[in-house]
Every structure is written in structure tokens, then in C-alpha cells.
Amino acid sequence: MKRPGLVAVVIVFIFMLTSCVGVSMDITLNRDGSGTIVLEYMVSQALESLGRLDGNERWNTIPVGRADFERTLDRLPGMKLLSFSSREFGKDLATNAKMEFANLRALMAFLDAGGLRSSLQGDAASGRITMTLSEGNGINNVGLDKLIADISATYFVRMSMTFPTVGSLNLTDAKGLTIQALPESHIRTRGEQVSFDIPLYEVLSSTEGINVEFNW
């Protein structure tokens, strides 16, 4: 059984637990398909201690220490940790890691080893990476929306990709239709660097789904 990619693990917990408050990822892609990733996310220190209960120190829910992070990357050929730091931020632990990937296959394994929430078409010269932020629930529920709003207020999901040439970004729903706008979001759709900055609430409460396409 394939293990989920690190980013998929982080995103799933952000979308399920109030103790995770946000994630930011910046990818730089080189002409040969190699590149670097800077990932930062916050985890409640209470959640971090979960893996230490009942003698399970080796199986933390989300990688938060350097050794745990390195063990995660050891399972992903073509990935290398360049730097790592963590700091306390109120009741949360902010983790920052910079990594390099040898090729697009390594990048995709990092994003989602099982291929359940991301896909790659093409190659280093011309390609597309698609990531699913939300599959959509198809239901409007005022009570649930209010609960989600209370949980996720002020938190964002951020991601950028820098290309060796001009690239583009497109947001679509689960049916593949282009999303024209999302409230309080900042989207850069074309250039050598494209990016999105979406409130966590918009992701959690999406009824139609949110997919992100990076094209180069």
C-alpha cells in the first residue's frame, strides 16, 4: 500500500482538525524538472504530543521534528531536506522546511504518493500539475457553514509555483469548470510565478469543489 504524500497528509489534517491552522508552500521548478520546495505549516502542540502517547514516539501524526521529517523524506526517492526549523507560535508549533526534488516524479510523490489528490501530465518542457483542494460536498448547510467559519476564521491555504518561463494557474470546480472568483482570495494566474491565497473557510465550505491547475 502506498503511503500518502507529505503534503496530502498535512492538507487532510488541516481540513479535519481545528488544531491545524494553515499551510504555505512555494515550489520553484527548473528547466530539467528538478527544483525546490519551501513548506511551512502550523500544528497544535497538543496534536504534536499525540504521537508520544502509549510509547508511539516514532509514529507522530504529522512530521514536526527534524528527525521525523527526515524519516518521511527517506521514503521518497529523489527528495532531499536542505533546511529545517520549528518555533513555538502561541499554542501552535510552526514548522518550516526547505527541500529539493530531483525530478517531477519525486515532486509528485511528495505532493501525493497515492495519486488520489494530484496528477501530472506532460514533462519538464511542457506540463500540467492538478491538485484537489476540495472535492465539494454539494450541500448548503447554514449551521455547518457557521461552525466551519468559526473554526477556520483568519486562516489561509497558500501556494505558489515559479517556472523557468511563463506559466499559468487555473482554478476549476469538480466538474472542470473555471472558478471565476473566490471571496477574499488572491490569485495570480499568469507569469513566471503564479500563486493562490485562499481562506481556509472557502475550501472547507465549498459545495462545488476546488481544483488547482499549474501549467507551463
CYANA upper distance limits for C-alpha pairs under 8 A (distance plus 0.5 A):
  2 LYS  CA    113 ALA  CA      7.01
  2 LYS  CA    114 GLY  CA      6.20
  3 ARG  CA    113 ALA  CA      6.70
  3 ARG  CA    114 GLY  CA      7.02
  4 PRO  CA      8 ALA  CA      6.73
  4 PRO  CA      9 VAL  CA      6.93
  4 PRO  CA    112 ASP  CA      6.01
  4 PRO  CA    113 ALA  CA      5.55
  4 PRO  CA    114 GLY  CA      5.94
  5 GLY  CA      9 VAL  CA      6.84
  5 GLY  CA    109 ALA  CA      6.39
  5 GLY  CA    110 PHE  CA      5.32
  5 GLY  CA    111 LEU  CA      5.59
  5 GLY  CA    112 ASP  CA      4.38
  5 GLY  CA    113 ALA  CA      5.15
  5 GLY  CA    114 GLY  CA      7.60
  6 LEU  CA     10 VAL  CA      6.80
  6 LEU  CA     72 THR  CA      7.92
  6 LEU  CA    110 PHE  CA      6.27
  6 LEU  CA    111 LEU  CA      6.83
  6 LEU  CA    112 ASP  CA      7.49
  7 VAL  CA     11 ILE  CA      6.53
  7 VAL  CA    110 PHE  CA      7.12
  7 VAL  CA    111 LEU  CA      5.54
  7 VAL  CA    112 ASP  CA      7.21
  8 ALA  CA     12 VAL  CA      6.49
  8 ALA  CA    111 LEU  CA      6.65
  8 ALA  CA    112 ASP  CA      6.08
  8 ALA  CA    117 ARG  CA      7.81
  9 VAL  CA     13 PHE  CA      6.89
  9 VAL  CA     62 ILE  CA      7.67
 10 VAL  CA     14 ILE  CA      6.72
 10 VAL  CA     23 VAL  CA      8.37
 10 VAL  CA     41 TYR  CA      8.42
 10 VAL  CA     62 ILE  CA      7.27
 11 ILE  CA     15 PHE  CA      6.66
 11 ILE  CA     23 VAL  CA      8.09
 12 VAL  CA     16 MET  CA      6.72
 13 PHE  CA     17 LEU  CA      6.09
 13 PHE  CA     20 CYS  CA      7.23
 14 ILE  CA     18 THR  CA      7.71
 14 ILE  CA     19 SER  CA      8.24
 14 ILE  CA     20 CYS  CA      5.44
 14 ILE  CA     21 VAL  CA      7.00
 14 ILE  CA     22 GLY  CA      7.20
 14 ILE  CA     23 VAL  CA      8.40
 15 PHE  CA    204 LEU  CA      6.98
 18 THR  CA    151 ILE  CA      6.49
 18 THR  CA    152 SER  CA      7.88
 19 SER  CA     43 VAL  CA      6.64
 19 SER  CA     44 SER  CA      5.44
 19 SER  CA     47 LEU  CA      7.56
 19 SER  CA     92 ASP  CA      8.42
 20 CYS  CA     41 TYR  CA      8.44
 20 CYS  CA     42 MET  CA      6.32
 20 CYS  CA     43 VAL  CA      5.27
 20 CYS  CA     44 SER  CA      6.64
 21 VAL  CA     41 TYR  CA      8.19
 21 VAL  CA     42 MET  CA      6.34
 21 VAL  CA     43 VAL  CA      7.40
 21 VAL  CA    152 SER  CA      7.79
 21 VAL  CA    155 TYR  CA      6.42
 21 VAL  CA    156 PHE  CA      8.37
 22 GLY  CA     41 TYR  CA      6.27
 22 GLY  CA     42 MET  CA      6.49
 22 GLY  CA    155 TYR  CA      6.18
 22 GLY  CA    156 PHE  CA      6.10
 22 GLY  CA    157 VAL  CA      6.40
 22 GLY  CA    200 LEU  CA      8.10
 23 VAL  CA     39 LEU  CA      8.04
 23 VAL  CA     40 GLU  CA      6.34
 23 VAL  CA     41 TYR  CA      4.87
 23 VAL  CA     42 MET  CA      7.39
 23 VAL  CA    156 PHE  CA      7.60
 23 VAL  CA    157 VAL  CA      5.86
 23 VAL  CA    158 ARG  CA      6.83
 24 SER  CA     39 LEU  CA      6.36
 24 SER  CA     40 GLU  CA      5.69
 24 SER  CA     41 TYR  CA      6.81
 24 SER  CA    157 VAL  CA      6.68
 24 SER  CA    158 ARG  CA      5.10
 24 SER  CA    159 MET  CA      6.17
 25 MET  CA     37 ILE  CA      7.43
 25 MET  CA     38 VAL  CA      6.11
 25 MET  CA     39 LEU  CA      4.98
 25 MET  CA     40 GLU  CA      6.89
 25 MET  CA    158 ARG  CA      6.83
 25 MET  CA    159 MET  CA      5.21
 25 MET  CA    160 SER  CA      6.99
 26 ASP  CA     37 ILE  CA      6.14
 26 ASP  CA     38 VAL  CA      5.62
 26 ASP  CA     39 LEU  CA      7.09
 26 ASP  CA    159 MET  CA      6.13
 26 ASP  CA    160 SER  CA      5.26
 26 ASP  CA    161 MET  CA      6.41
 26 ASP  CA    162 THR  CA      8.39
 27 ILE  CA     35 GLY  CA      7.77
 27 ILE  CA     36 THR  CA      6.31
 27 ILE  CA     37 ILE  CA      5.05
 27 ILE  CA     38 VAL  CA      7.08
 27 ILE  CA    159 MET  CA      8.38
 27 ILE  CA    160 SER  CA      6.64
 27 ILE  CA    161 MET  CA      5.17
 27 ILE  CA    162 THR  CA      6.74
 28 THR  CA     35 GLY  CA      5.83
 28 THR  CA     36 THR  CA      5.78
 28 THR  CA     37 ILE  CA      7.00
 28 THR  CA    161 MET  CA      6.21
 28 THR  CA    162 THR  CA      5.14
 28 THR  CA    163 PHE  CA      6.85
 29 LEU  CA     33 GLY  CA      6.72
 29 LEU  CA     34 SER  CA      6.61
 29 LEU  CA     35 GLY  CA      5.12
 29 LEU  CA     36 THR  CA      7.44
 29 LEU  CA    161 MET  CA      7.75
 29 LEU  CA    162 THR  CA      6.51
 29 LEU  CA    163 PHE  CA      5.71
 29 LEU  CA    164 PRO  CA      7.12
 30 ASN  CA     34 SER  CA      5.87
 30 ASN  CA     35 GLY  CA      5.84
 30 ASN  CA    163 PHE  CA      7.24
 30 ASN  CA    164 PRO  CA      6.25
 31 ARG  CA    124 ALA  CA      6.78
 31 ARG  CA    125 ALA  CA      7.28
 31 ARG  CA    164 PRO  CA      6.40
 32 ASP  CA    103 ASN  CA      7.94
 32 ASP  CA    124 ALA  CA      6.28
 32 ASP  CA    125 ALA  CA      8.09
 33 GLY  CA    102 ALA  CA      7.77
 33 GLY  CA    103 ASN  CA      5.32
 33 GLY  CA    104 LEU  CA      5.92
 33 GLY  CA    123 ASP  CA      8.04
 33 GLY  CA    124 ALA  CA      5.08
 33 GLY  CA    125 ALA  CA      8.38
 34 SER  CA    100 GLU  CA      7.99
 34 SER  CA    101 PHE  CA      6.00
 34 SER  CA    102 ALA  CA      5.12
 34 SER  CA    103 ASN  CA      4.89
 34 SER  CA    104 LEU  CA      7.06
 35 GLY  CA    100 GLU  CA      6.12
 35 GLY  CA    101 PHE  CA      5.96
 35 GLY  CA    102 ALA  CA      7.34
 35 GLY  CA    103 ASN  CA      7.93
 36 THR  CA     98 LYS  CA      7.57
 36 THR  CA     99 MET  CA      6.02
 36 THR  CA    100 GLU  CA      4.62
 36 THR  CA    101 PHE  CA      6.52
 37 ILE  CA     98 LYS  CA      6.13
 37 ILE  CA     99 MET  CA      5.65
 37 ILE  CA    100 GLU  CA      6.60
 37 ILE  CA    101 PHE  CA      8.25
 38 VAL  CA     96 ASN  CA      7.77
 38 VAL  CA     97 ALA  CA      6.28
 38 VAL  CA     98 LYS  CA      4.92
 38 VAL  CA     99 MET  CA      6.98
 39 LEU  CA     95 THR  CA      8.49
 39 LEU  CA     96 ASN  CA      6.23
 39 LEU  CA     97 ALA  CA      5.85
 39 LEU  CA     98 LYS  CA      6.92
 40 GLU  CA     94 ALA  CA      7.51
 40 GLU  CA     95 THR  CA      5.97
 40 GLU  CA     96 ASN  CA      4.87
 40 GLU  CA     97 ALA  CA      6.99
 41 TYR  CA     94 ALA  CA      6.30
 41 TYR  CA     95 THR  CA      5.99
 41 TYR  CA     96 ASN  CA      7.35
 42 MET  CA     92 ASP  CA      6.59
 42 MET  CA     93 LEU  CA      5.99
 42 MET  CA     94 ALA  CA      4.87
 42 MET  CA     95 THR  CA      6.68
 43 VAL  CA     47 LEU  CA      7.23
 43 VAL  CA     48 GLU  CA      7.35
 43 VAL  CA     64 VAL  CA      8.44
 43 VAL  CA     92 ASP  CA      5.89
 43 VAL  CA     93 LEU  CA      5.73
 43 VAL  CA     94 ALA  CA      7.04
 43 VAL  CA     95 THR  CA      8.44
 44 SER  CA     48 GLU  CA      6.87
 44 SER  CA     91 LYS  CA      6.64
 44 SER  CA     92 ASP  CA      4.77
 44 SER  CA     93 LEU  CA      6.48
 45 GLN  CA     49 SER  CA      6.79
 45 GLN  CA     91 LYS  CA      6.78
 45 GLN  CA     92 ASP  CA      5.88
 45 GLN  CA     93 LEU  CA      6.29
 46 ALA  CA     50 LEU  CA      7.17
 47 LEU  CA     51 GLY  CA      8.33
 47 LEU  CA     61 THR  CA      8.10
 48 GLU  CA     60 ASN  CA      7.33
 48 GLU  CA     61 THR  CA      7.66
 48 GLU  CA     62 ILE  CA      7.79
 48 GLU  CA     64 VAL  CA      7.46
 49 SER  CA     53 LEU  CA      7.62
 49 SER  CA     60 ASN  CA      8.29
 50 LEU  CA     60 ASN  CA      7.27
 50 LEU  CA     61 THR  CA      7.53
 51 GLY  CA     56 ASN  CA      5.86
 51 GLY  CA     57 GLU  CA      5.74
 51 GLY  CA     58 ARG  CA      7.62
 51 GLY  CA     59 TRP  CA      6.02
 51 GLY  CA     60 ASN  CA      4.46
 51 GLY  CA     61 THR  CA      6.46
 52 ARG  CA     56 ASN  CA      5.55
 52 ARG  CA     57 GLU  CA      4.72
 52 ARG  CA     58 ARG  CA      8.22
 52 ARG  CA     59 TRP  CA      8.38
 52 ARG  CA     60 ASN  CA      7.60
 53 LEU  CA     57 GLU  CA      7.62
 56 ASN  CA     60 ASN  CA      7.85
 58 ARG  CA     68 ASP  CA      8.10
 60 ASN  CA     64 VAL  CA      8.38
 60 ASN  CA     68 ASP  CA      8.19
 63 PRO  CA     68 ASP  CA      5.82
 63 PRO  CA     69 PHE  CA      5.61
 63 PRO  CA     72 THR  CA      7.89
 64 VAL  CA     68 ASP  CA      7.12
 64 VAL  CA     69 PHE  CA      7.10
 64 VAL  CA     86 SER  CA      8.22
 64 VAL  CA     93 LEU  CA      8.46
 64 VAL  CA     95 THR  CA      6.85
 65 GLY  CA     69 PHE  CA      6.58
 65 GLY  CA     86 SER  CA      8.13
 66 ARG  CA     70 GLU  CA      6.61
 66 ARG  CA     84 PHE  CA      6.90
 66 ARG  CA     85 SER  CA      8.09
 67 ALA  CA     71 ARG  CA      6.76
 68 ASP  CA     72 THR  CA      6.87
 69 PHE  CA     73 LEU  CA      6.92
 70 GLU  CA     74 ASP  CA      6.54
 70 GLU  CA     81 LEU  CA      7.49
 71 ARG  CA     75 ARG  CA      7.40
 72 THR  CA     76 LEU  CA      7.80
 73 LEU  CA     77 PRO  CA      8.23
 73 LEU  CA     79 MET  CA      6.65
 73 LEU  CA     80 LYS  CA      7.39
 73 LEU  CA     81 LEU  CA      7.95
 74 ASP  CA     79 MET  CA      8.16
 76 LEU  CA    106 ALA  CA      7.37
 76 LEU  CA    109 ALA  CA      7.15
 76 LEU  CA    110 PHE  CA      7.37
 77 PRO  CA    106 ALA  CA      6.88
 78 GLY  CA    101 PHE  CA      6.04
 78 GLY  CA    102 ALA  CA      5.43
 78 GLY  CA    103 ASN  CA      7.48
 78 GLY  CA    106 ALA  CA      5.72
 79 MET  CA     99 MET  CA      7.39
 79 MET  CA    100 GLU  CA      6.35
 79 MET  CA    101 PHE  CA      5.19
 79 MET  CA    102 ALA  CA      7.05
 79 MET  CA    106 ALA  CA      6.76
 79 MET  CA    107 LEU  CA      8.27
 79 MET  CA    110 PHE  CA      8.37
 80 LYS  CA     99 MET  CA      6.00
 80 LYS  CA    100 GLU  CA      5.84
 80 LYS  CA    101 PHE  CA      7.08
 81 LEU  CA     97 ALA  CA      7.88
 81 LEU  CA     98 LYS  CA      6.75
 81 LEU  CA     99 MET  CA      4.94
 81 LEU  CA    100 GLU  CA      7.11
 82 LEU  CA     97 ALA  CA      8.08
 82 LEU  CA     98 LYS  CA      5.89
 82 LEU  CA     99 MET  CA      5.58
 82 LEU  CA    100 GLU  CA      7.41
 83 SER  CA     97 ALA  CA      6.17
 83 SER  CA     98 LYS  CA      5.65
 83 SER  CA     99 MET  CA      7.53
 84 PHE  CA     95 THR  CA      8.16
 84 PHE  CA     96 ASN  CA      6.31
 84 PHE  CA     97 ALA  CA      4.93
 84 PHE  CA     98 LYS  CA      7.00
 85 SER  CA     95 THR  CA      6.56
 85 SER  CA     96 ASN  CA      5.81
 85 SER  CA     97 ALA  CA      6.98
 86 SER  CA     93 LEU  CA      7.19
 86 SER  CA     94 ALA  CA      5.93
 86 SER  CA     95 THR  CA      4.92
 86 SER  CA     96 ASN  CA      6.58
 87 ARG  CA     93 LEU  CA      6.26
 87 ARG  CA     94 ALA  CA      5.83
 87 ARG  CA     95 THR  CA      7.30
 88 GLU  CA     92 ASP  CA      6.45
 88 GLU  CA     93 LEU  CA      5.16
 88 GLU  CA     94 ALA  CA      6.65
 89 PHE  CA     93 LEU  CA      6.28
 89 PHE  CA     94 ALA  CA      6.83
101 PHE  CA    106 ALA  CA      6.26
101 PHE  CA    107 LEU  CA      6.35
102 ALA  CA    106 ALA  CA      6.86
102 ALA  CA    107 LEU  CA      8.38
103 ASN  CA    107 LEU  CA      7.01
104 LEU  CA    108 MET  CA      6.65
104 LEU  CA    123 ASP  CA      8.09
104 LEU  CA    124 ALA  CA      7.68
105 ARG  CA    109 ALA  CA      6.72
106 ALA  CA    110 PHE  CA      6.76
107 LEU  CA    111 LEU  CA      6.77
108 MET  CA    112 ASP  CA      6.45
108 MET  CA    113 ALA  CA      7.21
108 MET  CA    118 SER  CA      8.03
108 MET  CA    119 SER  CA      7.86
108 MET  CA    120 LEU  CA      7.84
109 ALA  CA    113 ALA  CA      4.61
109 ALA  CA    114 GLY  CA      8.17
109 ALA  CA    115 GLY  CA      8.47
111 LEU  CA    118 SER  CA      7.64
112 ASP  CA    116 LEU  CA      7.34
112 ASP  CA    117 ARG  CA      6.97
112 ASP  CA    118 SER  CA      6.70
115 GLY  CA    119 SER  CA      6.71
117 ARG  CA    131 MET  CA      6.19
117 ARG  CA    132 THR  CA      5.58
117 ARG  CA    133 LEU  CA      8.26
118 SER  CA    129 ILE  CA      7.57
118 SER  CA    130 THR  CA      5.83
118 SER  CA    131 MET  CA      4.77
118 SER  CA    132 THR  CA      6.73
119 SER  CA    129 ILE  CA      6.22
119 SER  CA    130 THR  CA      5.81
119 SER  CA    131 MET  CA      7.27
120 LEU  CA    127 GLY  CA      7.74
120 LEU  CA    128 ARG  CA      6.24
120 LEU  CA    129 ILE  CA      5.15
120 LEU  CA    130 THR  CA      7.10
121 GLN  CA    127 GLY  CA      5.92
121 GLN  CA    128 ARG  CA      5.65
121 GLN  CA    129 ILE  CA      7.07
122 GLY  CA    126 SER  CA      6.29
122 GLY  CA    127 GLY  CA      4.56
122 GLY  CA    128 ARG  CA      6.91
123 ASP  CA    127 GLY  CA      5.69
125 ALA  CA    216 TRP  CA      8.16
126 SER  CA    215 ASN  CA      8.21
126 SER  CA    216 TRP  CA      5.90
127 GLY  CA    215 ASN  CA      6.41
127 GLY  CA    216 TRP  CA      6.08
128 ARG  CA    213 GLU  CA      7.13
128 ARG  CA    214 PHE  CA      5.98
128 ARG  CA    215 ASN  CA      5.01
128 ARG  CA    216 TRP  CA      7.08
129 ILE  CA    213 GLU  CA      6.21
129 ILE  CA    214 PHE  CA      5.65
129 ILE  CA    215 ASN  CA      7.21
130 THR  CA    211 ASN  CA      7.31
130 THR  CA    212 VAL  CA      6.07
130 THR  CA    213 GLU  CA      4.95
130 THR  CA    214 PHE  CA      6.91
131 MET  CA    211 ASN  CA      6.14
131 MET  CA    212 VAL  CA      5.71
131 MET  CA    213 GLU  CA      7.09
132 THR  CA    210 ILE  CA      6.73
132 THR  CA    211 ASN  CA      4.96
132 THR  CA    212 VAL  CA      6.92
133 LEU  CA    203 VAL  CA      7.25
133 LEU  CA    209 GLY  CA      8.04
133 LEU  CA    210 ILE  CA      5.95
133 LEU  CA    211 ASN  CA      6.23
133 LEU  CA    212 VAL  CA      7.79
134 SER  CA    203 VAL  CA      6.49
134 SER  CA    204 LEU  CA      7.62
134 SER  CA    206 SER  CA      7.39
134 SER  CA    209 GLY  CA      5.35
134 SER  CA    210 ILE  CA      5.45
134 SER  CA    211 ASN  CA      7.41
135 GLU  CA    174 ALA  CA      6.75
135 GLU  CA    208 GLU  CA      7.80
135 GLU  CA    209 GLY  CA      4.92
135 GLU  CA    210 ILE  CA      7.01
135 GLU  CA    211 ASN  CA      8.50
136 GLY  CA    174 ALA  CA      7.64
136 GLY  CA    205 SER  CA      8.24
136 GLY  CA    206 SER  CA      5.74
136 GLY  CA    207 THR  CA      4.92
136 GLY  CA    208 GLU  CA      5.25
136 GLY  CA    209 GLY  CA      4.23
136 GLY  CA    210 ILE  CA      7.64
137 ASN  CA    205 SER  CA      8.43
137 ASN  CA    206 SER  CA      7.33
137 ASN  CA    207 THR  CA      5.29
137 ASN  CA    208 GLU  CA      7.42
137 ASN  CA    209 GLY  CA      7.88
138 GLY  CA    206 SER  CA      8.35
138 GLY  CA    207 THR  CA      4.76
138 GLY  CA    208 GLU  CA      6.39
139 ILE  CA    207 THR  CA      6.32
140 ASN  CA    145 ASP  CA      8.36
140 ASN  CA    207 THR  CA      7.42
141 ASN  CA    145 ASP  CA      6.47
142 VAL  CA    146 LYS  CA      6.73
143 GLY  CA    147 LEU  CA      6.95
144 LEU  CA    148 ILE  CA      6.67
145 ASP  CA    149 ALA  CA      6.54
145 ASP  CA    205 SER  CA      6.71
146 LYS  CA    150 ASP  CA      6.73
147 LEU  CA    151 ILE  CA      6.79
148 ILE  CA    152 SER  CA      6.51
148 ILE  CA    201 TYR  CA      6.89
148 ILE  CA    204 LEU  CA      7.45
148 ILE  CA    205 SER  CA      7.51
149 ALA  CA    153 ALA  CA      6.02
149 ALA  CA    201 TYR  CA      6.20
152 SER  CA    200 LEU  CA      6.30
152 SER  CA    201 TYR  CA      5.92
153 ALA  CA    199 PRO  CA      8.46
153 ALA  CA    200 LEU  CA      8.05
153 ALA  CA    201 TYR  CA      7.22
154 THR  CA    199 PRO  CA      7.60
154 THR  CA    200 LEU  CA      8.38
155 TYR  CA    199 PRO  CA      6.41
155 TYR  CA    200 LEU  CA      5.97
155 TYR  CA    201 TYR  CA      8.16
156 PHE  CA    197 ASP  CA      7.01
156 PHE  CA    198 ILE  CA      5.98
156 PHE  CA    199 PRO  CA      4.77
156 PHE  CA    200 LEU  CA      5.27
157 VAL  CA    196 PHE  CA      8.48
157 VAL  CA    197 ASP  CA      6.35
157 VAL  CA    198 ILE  CA      5.85
157 VAL  CA    199 PRO  CA      6.75
157 VAL  CA    200 LEU  CA      6.36
158 ARG  CA    195 SER  CA      8.03
158 ARG  CA    196 PHE  CA      6.28
158 ARG  CA    197 ASP  CA      4.96
158 ARG  CA    198 ILE  CA      6.96
159 MET  CA    195 SER  CA      6.12
159 MET  CA    196 PHE  CA      6.13
159 MET  CA    197 ASP  CA      7.22
160 SER  CA    193 GLN  CA      7.35
160 SER  CA    194 VAL  CA      6.14
160 SER  CA    195 SER  CA      4.50
160 SER  CA    196 PHE  CA      6.98
161 MET  CA    193 GLN  CA      6.09
161 MET  CA    194 VAL  CA      6.06
161 MET  CA    195 SER  CA      6.85
161 MET  CA    214 PHE  CA      8.19
162 THR  CA    192 GLU  CA      6.14
162 THR  CA    193 GLN  CA      4.66
162 THR  CA    194 VAL  CA      7.07
163 PHE  CA    167 GLY  CA      6.82
163 PHE  CA    192 GLU  CA      5.71
163 PHE  CA    193 GLN  CA      6.71
163 PHE  CA    216 TRP  CA      7.65
164 PRO  CA    192 GLU  CA      7.27
165 THR  CA    191 GLY  CA      8.38
165 THR  CA    192 GLU  CA      6.04
165 THR  CA    216 TRP  CA      8.01
166 VAL  CA    190 ARG  CA      7.50
166 VAL  CA    191 GLY  CA      5.33
166 VAL  CA    192 GLU  CA      4.92
166 VAL  CA    193 GLN  CA      8.07
166 VAL  CA    216 TRP  CA      7.26
167 GLY  CA    190 ARG  CA      6.27
167 GLY  CA    191 GLY  CA      6.00
167 GLY  CA    192 GLU  CA      6.31
167 GLY  CA    193 GLN  CA      7.64
167 GLY  CA    194 VAL  CA      7.63
167 GLY  CA    214 PHE  CA      7.91
167 GLY  CA    215 ASN  CA      6.05
167 GLY  CA    216 TRP  CA      4.88
168 SER  CA    189 THR  CA      5.76
168 SER  CA    190 ARG  CA      4.79
168 SER  CA    191 GLY  CA      6.97
168 SER  CA    194 VAL  CA      6.78
168 SER  CA    214 PHE  CA      6.47
168 SER  CA    215 ASN  CA      5.61
168 SER  CA    216 TRP  CA      7.00
169 LEU  CA    188 ARG  CA      7.74
169 LEU  CA    189 THR  CA      5.07
169 LEU  CA    190 ARG  CA      6.84
169 LEU  CA    194 VAL  CA      6.61
169 LEU  CA    195 SER  CA      7.75
169 LEU  CA    212 VAL  CA      7.57
169 LEU  CA    213 GLU  CA      5.99
169 LEU  CA    214 PHE  CA      5.25
169 LEU  CA    215 ASN  CA      6.70
170 ASN  CA    178 THR  CA      7.57
170 ASN  CA    179 ILE  CA      8.49
170 ASN  CA    189 THR  CA      6.96
170 ASN  CA    212 VAL  CA      6.42
170 ASN  CA    213 GLU  CA      5.55
170 ASN  CA    214 PHE  CA      7.28
171 LEU  CA    178 THR  CA      6.27
171 LEU  CA    179 ILE  CA      5.90
171 LEU  CA    180 GLN  CA      8.30
171 LEU  CA    210 ILE  CA      7.21
171 LEU  CA    211 ASN  CA      6.13
171 LEU  CA    212 VAL  CA      5.27
171 LEU  CA    213 GLU  CA      6.81
172 THR  CA    176 GLY  CA      5.69
172 THR  CA    177 LEU  CA      5.58
172 THR  CA    178 THR  CA      4.74
172 THR  CA    179 ILE  CA      5.53
172 THR  CA    209 GLY  CA      8.33
172 THR  CA    210 ILE  CA      6.33
172 THR  CA    211 ASN  CA      5.60
172 THR  CA    212 VAL  CA      7.02
172 THR  CA    213 GLU  CA      8.34
173 ASP  CA    177 LEU  CA      5.97
173 ASP  CA    178 THR  CA      7.04
173 ASP  CA    179 ILE  CA      6.90
173 ASP  CA    208 GLU  CA      6.10
173 ASP  CA    209 GLY  CA      5.27
173 ASP  CA    210 ILE  CA      5.27
173 ASP  CA    211 ASN  CA      6.38
174 ALA  CA    208 GLU  CA      6.54
174 ALA  CA    209 GLY  CA      5.35
174 ALA  CA    210 ILE  CA      6.89
174 ALA  CA    211 ASN  CA      7.34
175 LYS  CA    208 GLU  CA      8.47
181 ALA  CA    185 SER  CA      8.15
182 LEU  CA    198 ILE  CA      8.07
182 LEU  CA    202 GLU  CA      7.88
183 PRO  CA    202 GLU  CA      8.12
184 GLU  CA    198 ILE  CA      7.67
184 GLU  CA    199 PRO  CA      7.38
185 SER  CA    196 PHE  CA      7.83
185 SER  CA    197 ASP  CA      6.03
185 SER  CA    198 ILE  CA      5.17
185 SER  CA    199 PRO  CA      6.97
186 HIS  CA    195 SER  CA      8.49
186 HIS  CA    196 PHE  CA      6.27
186 HIS  CA    197 ASP  CA      5.58
186 HIS  CA    198 ILE  CA      7.22
187 ILE  CA    194 VAL  CA      8.23
187 ILE  CA    195 SER  CA      6.32
187 ILE  CA    196 PHE  CA      4.96
187 ILE  CA    197 ASP  CA      6.88
188 ARG  CA    193 GLN  CA      8.38
188 ARG  CA    194 VAL  CA      5.52
188 ARG  CA    195 SER  CA      5.57
188 ARG  CA    196 PHE  CA      6.83
189 THR  CA    194 VAL  CA      6.07
189 THR  CA    195 SER  CA      7.45
190 ARG  CA    194 VAL  CA      6.24
198 ILE  CA    202 GLU  CA      7.42
198 ILE  CA    203 VAL  CA      7.92
199 PRO  CA    203 VAL  CA      7.43
200 LEU  CA    204 LEU  CA      6.70
201 TYR  CA    205 SER  CA      6.43
202 GLU  CA    206 SER  CA      6.31
203 VAL  CA    209 GLY  CA      8.45
203 VAL  CA    210 ILE  CA      7.62
206 SER  CA    210 ILE  CA      7.75
